[in-house]
């Protein structure tokens, strides 16, 4: 086990497996996986029933350490919503859209090269049109997607 891995494991354990800094939330699980999530910088959402997050999931601390090039626990300070947005734009993080607080209607968006793929709450996948690139465009696309789905 690497020293940084031991330090991070102890750090998250000391923080009861949950740590927030720079408006970024780190959730560490007993199985060693970690989830990093935050809001989307600069995105104004007018409808209160809608929420959107950027998320990066890692199966192990080692994966997390390599992915973010961490050498010390202080390096967590460098993970910001702006960095998470950049990671989404290059396919290294996902964007989640929730239409309601009960998560009955949701879509996750992930970039695959020049393409973007969406997965709904039932794990159905579909390719998103090429013109959808930014979080603002994802918001508009997702609203229309669910309007059509719900109105039938």
Secondary structure, DSSP 4 states (H G I P E B T S, - for coil): --HHHHHHHHHHHHTTTEEEETTEEEEE-TTS-EEEEE--TT-----TT-EEEEEEEESSHHHHHHHHT-SSGGGGGG--HHHHHHHHHTTSSEEEEESSTT-SSEEEEEEETTEEEEEETT--EEEEPTT--SHHHHHHHHHHHHHHHHH-
